[in-house]
């Protein structure tokens, strides 16, 4: 048995295990990850069933037509309550490929940096934003301004100004009676929901301490090779976006956010500060993202959460969070076991195929919210909090010192991105 076969199958972005999946993920809104036991087949998670019939079809525009964009679009099409009428991506080949696959007319496929504005300038009622995270805040703000419902991938932004922009767009969407949904799969899973509800009800007693982890092997090799082969082209960095902080927010924001989102969900609190380290020791070549982080977050009521991530090497993989209380422990793992042990146990179960089932649940919630006028948009605030939590840890690791939440917000640091030479 190989090292890779011996790695826990997670099924989440960050676990690219073959060149086919690596190619699929190029310029998606997020890195597509496939379980080790089904490498290269993430897109096949889409339900192979006859879609249900709906009297009301929502006219949908897709912004970001890479691997994740195609994957999510398949799930929207399989739902049966949507009609894909427009799509856009910086790269024309990406927009044309998705458009061809889902029957989008050639004249409704757009490219260039302003592709999202062209998608919005039409009869779309809602948009799905699956572009690189750097672009999410502007694209979401423009969509709300244009009166469109918004379904946006995590992370919502790469920096503090972007997070605050998404927060404002969420409020504006509610004011305009629009739906704004952030696609976190764990929050749409019934096992996670029940386990966290029990913690909030006091089943594990007073929260004492916790640990969150995100372990996976080296990924983005396809992006790395592409950039090295096309380094002189202005758009090469955009093709290889996960490798660059300005476009992805680094691995802690683009990938590790899943375990930190669960941690802040369980603790139901905003961290006061973070301290720790990180670095780039195993990763070489193109890009400036780290390959590991080691942090301690301090929460109210003297609760400390340790966080560790790696994106290199071989061995056990996990996207998990455990919080220890005075009367029990909640133990959660992405696409694996979710349970509570202690005086008031919860057997839970396995959150199977969370990578696709969570999206399916969110797509259905989005449909019902749009058609029934449910616009309180509960996913926005917790998503802003968890995204800022990743930025707090990243800032502390970059600075090599303790950084407070208030200090981070006051600095309001923006990750700059040079778009010189790119087509408008």
Beta strands, then each sheet from edge to edge (+ up, - down):
strand 1: 58-63
strand 2: 82-88
strand 3: 109-110
strand 4: 126-129
strand 5: 149-153
strand 6: 180-183
strand 7: 207-216
strand 8: 273-279
strand 9: 292-299
strand 10: 303-311
strand 11: 318-325
strand 12: 328-333
strand 13: 337-342
strand 14: 346-350
strand 15: 403-404
sheet 1: 3+ 2+ 1+ 4+ 5+ 6+
sheet 2: 14+ 13- 12+ 11- 7+ 10+ 9- 8+ 15-
end
